[in-house]
Amino acid sequence: MALRGLGRRISIGKRCFSSASEVEKRPRDGKQINLFSAINQALHIALETDSRAYVFGEDVGFGGVFRCTTGLADRFGRNRVFNTPLCEQGIAGFAIGLAAMGNRAIAEIQFADYIYPAFDQVVIPRSPQQAKGLLLACIRDPNPVVFFEPKWLYRLAVEEVPERDYMLPLSQAEVIRQGSDITLVGWGAQLSVLERACDEAAKDGISCELIDLRTLIPWDKETVEASVRKTGRLLVSHEAPVTGGFGAEISASIAERCFLRHGLQLEAPVARICGLDTPFPLVYEPFYMPTKNKVLDAIKATVNY
């Protein structure tokens, strides 16, 4: 997965607050807001609905560099929303201890570059509606969870988001576009790239099934497998380098599960359209990124294999 351009959050809690009635796939009755506002709204709800929930991290007291924690300290007090020293290992360790005492610990790591000591699970939302529902589910999950926020979508992604409390299921992928010729899998900001590629492929008569994985560890193998058994082809795309990227894990798992499909082999090798195996090249970003055209070329090559 790509660390470049991602915000991040950790939720570590002891008690589980979710119930079947609270978990919804398609929340309604909302208004248009962007992704960072959805994150902020979810944090307000989390603190309001659980008196033992705490938000802490570097600069969260004044709203954070991306303004995701704006207004929290003023509303809930500095004893529940507070700054920490510049020590990511300390933040994660404090969160574990706080949760062990029965509290709901929501720790923010300001930049993804420093998050390695805190990895456990990842959730990565593709949109504001997804961000709010998944973040609340992460906060209330009894396991340690790392929640990645696509930084460039904070203000760019805008959609209708309910103001009320709702959650989306973790480790459950979503089929956001039905198709019959090839399965495309991605997560986070890359979904918008894949959607545009699907639209272009449709002009050439290629029917793409698009899946948002949403959660990486553990990921929803069953949904992806069911789709690949229908289409016979798979393309995985993410911004991280192709070597060692999470797409390799998906490719290996699906090859193991779907090598034989009702007595027939997969109709093409699994395609991975990812970042290059180089340091991120700044001004040469268009050459590095897995763009719509790169994905479209791979779709055509896989379908015509």
TORGUNU-368230 format. One line per field, with one value per residue (C-alpha): residue number from 1; x, y, z. Coordinates in steps of 0.02 Angstrom, whole numbers, plus 50000, padded with zeros to 5 digits. Layout:
N
i	[NUM_...]
east	[X_...]
north	[Y_...]
up	[Z_...]
//
This chain:
305
i	[1_2_3_4_5_6_7_8_9_10_11_12_13_14_15_16_17_18_19_20_21_22_23_24_25_26_27_28_29_30_31_32_33_34_35_36_37_38_39_40_41_42_43_44_45_46_47_48_49_50_51_52_53_54_55_56_57_58_59_60_61_62_63_64_65_66_67_68_69_70_71_72_73_74_75_76_77_78_79_80_81_82_83_84_85_86_87_88_89_90_91_92_93_94_95_96_97_98_99_100_101_102_103_104_105_106_107_108_109_110_111_112_113_114_115_116_117_118_119_120_121_122_123_124_125_126_127_128_129_130_131_132_133_134_135_136_137_138_139_140_141_142_143_144_145_146_147_148_149_150_151_152_153_154_155_156_157_158_159_160_161_162_163_164_165_166_167_168_169_170_171_172_173_174_175_176_177_178_179_180_181_182_183_184_185_186_187_188_189_190_191_192_193_194_195_196_197_198_199_200_201_202_203_204_205_206_207_208_209_210_211_212_213_214_215_216_217_218_219_220_221_222_223_224_225_226_227_228_229_230_231_232_233_234_235_236_237_238_239_240_241_242_243_244_245_246_247_248_249_250_251_252_253_254_255_256_257_258_259_260_261_262_263_264_265_266_267_268_269_270_271_272_273_274_275_276_277_278_279_280_281_282_283_284_285_286_287_288_289_290_291_292_293_294_295_296_297_298_299_300_301_302_303_304_305]
east	[50000_50056_50111_50134_49984_49893_49835_49817_49729_49736_49589_49621_49476_49427_49239_49135_48986_48929_48766_48683_48559_48700_48797_48732_48795_48716_48677_48551_48474_48634_48708_48857_49022_49203_49309_49399_49231_49162_49313_49283_49098_49137_49258_49128_49003_49129_49170_48988_48923_49063_49119_49276_49336_49493_49578_49765_49914_50030_49939_49763_49724_49711_49634_49786_49879_49737_49602_49520_49509_49444_49326_49350_49453_49336_49183_49249_49390_49579_49573_49490_49572_49755_49926_50064_50255_50333_50349_50244_50296_50245_50077_50040_50101_49995_49844_49867_49880_49730_49626_49683_49602_49434_49442_49418_49587_49590_49770_49819_49988_50012_50105_50106_50296_50311_50176_50274_50280_50090_50035_49906_49753_49717_49558_49563_49406_49371_49247_49172_49023_49138_49261_49134_49053_49218_49302_49161_49167_49356_49341_49210_49295_49373_49534_49677_49644_49746_49636_49716_49640_49685_49756_49723_49538_49516_49438_49425_49301_49126_48966_48807_48845_48716_48743_48682_48780_48810_48943_49004_49064_49252_49339_49193_49227_49095_49054_49021_49003_48938_49025_49058_49226_49355_49365_49454_49507_49570_49547_49554_49588_49632_49448_49414_49552_49479_49304_49363_49453_49293_49197_49326_49329_49139_49154_49250_49120_49217_49112_49213_49163_49238_49270_49322_49419_49398_49494_49665_49702_49601_49535_49378_49444_49271_49196_49346_49349_49163_49188_49341_49249_49119_49235_49387_49506_49578_49666_49730_49786_49867_49991_50123_50267_50222_50357_50302_50139_49977_49922_50048_49955_49789_49862_49937_49779_49664_49783_49777_49588_49540_49674_49541_49370_49238_49372_49441_49596_49594_49580_49727_49867_49822_49869_49947_49946_50043_50178_50355_50493_50581_50580_50434_50495_50403_50395_50383_50228_50127_50256_50252_50066_49950_49845_49680_49769_49888_49739_49641_49786_49799_49612_49620_49776_49700_49533_49620_49750]
north	[50000_50177_50280_50435_50550_50461_50522_50395_50354_50216_50154_50036_49987_49854_49849_49822_49937_49874_49785_49721_49866_49994_49921_49986_49969_50123_50262_50393_50557_50658_50816_50853_50861_50818_50678_50774_50841_50664_50611_50758_50716_50535_50587_50703_50560_50439_50555_50604_50426_50356_50453_50344_50386_50492_50573_50609_50636_50769_50937_50866_50992_51135_51035_50950_50999_50932_51005_50834_50862_51041_51085_50925_50998_51147_51034_50888_50967_50953_50800_50699_50781_50819_50835_50708_50714_50680_50493_50373_50221_50313_50360_50180_50115_50242_50192_50008_50048_50164_50032_49898_50001_49991_50153_50190_50253_50350_50393_50501_50480_50644_50576_50400_50401_50373_50243_50080_50046_50059_49943_49809_49822_49943_50018_50138_50232_50288_50427_50536_50420_50270_50366_50408_50235_50141_50256_50234_50046_50048_50150_50033_49871_49777_49747_49868_49953_50070_50182_50265_50423_50467_50641_50711_50668_50766_50913_50846_50704_50769_50668_50653_50593_50564_50671_50531_50388_50240_50107_50004_49824_49795_49660_49658_49713_49804_49765_49941_49895_49732_49657_49494_49505_49552_49590_49748_49764_49920_50028_50208_50346_50221_50177_50338_50291_50117_50185_50297_50149_50046_50183_50187_49997_49994_50099_49952_49828_49764_49734_49766_49712_49836_49792_49909_49800_49932_49829_49751_49649_49541_49562_49489_49343_49267_49417_49432_49245_49241_49382_49302_49136_49232_49336_49222_49371_49485_49653_49729_49911_50017_50161_50064_49983_49822_49722_49682_49778_49708_49666_49523_49445_49461_49387_49238_49202_49210_49103_48973_48979_49003_48915_48787_48862_48727_48621_48764_48869_49057_49134_49253_49288_49407_49585_49708_49892_49979_50106_50080_49996_50162_50302_50418_50536_50698_50798_50634_50579_50546_50415_50329_50325_50184_50298_50269_50235_50108_50018_50025_49951_49810_49777_49756_49648_49534_49516_49478_49361]
up	[50000_49971_50120_50012_50021_50162_50328_50467_50629_50757_50858_51003_51112_51237_51220_51064_51034_50864_50831_50674_50673_50676_50529_50364_50187_50108_50232_50175_50232_50227_50153_50042_50139_50100_50174_50311_50371_50376_50481_50598_50611_50654_50791_50867_50870_50944_51089_51116_51122_51232_51384_51397_51221_51201_51052_51063_50951_50885_50868_50882_51019_50895_50753_50675_50518_50410_50526_50555_50744_50733_50876_50974_51117_51135_51145_51247_51347_51350_51461_51321_51169_51197_51116_51140_51125_50954_50982_50878_50978_51136_51061_51014_51182_51276_51172_51215_51401_51396_51307_51429_51567_51479_51381_51196_51133_50968_50929_50780_50694_50602_50449_50380_50361_50549_50575_50558_50747_50753_50611_50645_50535_50393_50329_50189_50135_49956_49997_50137_50164_50178_50288_50422_50430_50428_50555_50680_50653_50683_50842_50913_50859_51007_50908_50871_50704_50593_50486_50333_50261_50079_50107_49934_49953_50116_50024_49846_49880_49916_49930_50032_50209_50347_50501_50613_50689_50573_50542_50394_50414_50425_50322_50200_50021_49918_49737_49673_49490_49415_49264_49172_49080_49212_49399_49456_49639_49728_49883_49939_49813_49676_49659_49563_49439_49417_49392_49250_49171_49183_49092_48952_48939_48922_48764_48688_48747_48898_49054_49213_49389_49515_49698_49838_49960_50099_50229_50195_50351_50356_50178_50102_49999_49975_49883_49767_49735_49692_49567_49485_49470_49369_49259_49245_49253_49389_49391_49554_49563_49700_49715_49811_49715_49626_49716_49893_49873_49942_49765_49770_49918_49828_49668_49759_49859_49708_49605_49743_49755_49572_49470_49426_49392_49370_49288_49184_49217_49245_49073_49098_49223_49365_49315_49439_49393_49531_49567_49502_49602_49629_49759_49726_49588_49635_49472_49373_49468_49308_49255_49425_49462_49404_49293_49204_49039_49117_49194_49031_48932_49059_49051_48863_48869_49003_48915_48749_48824]
//
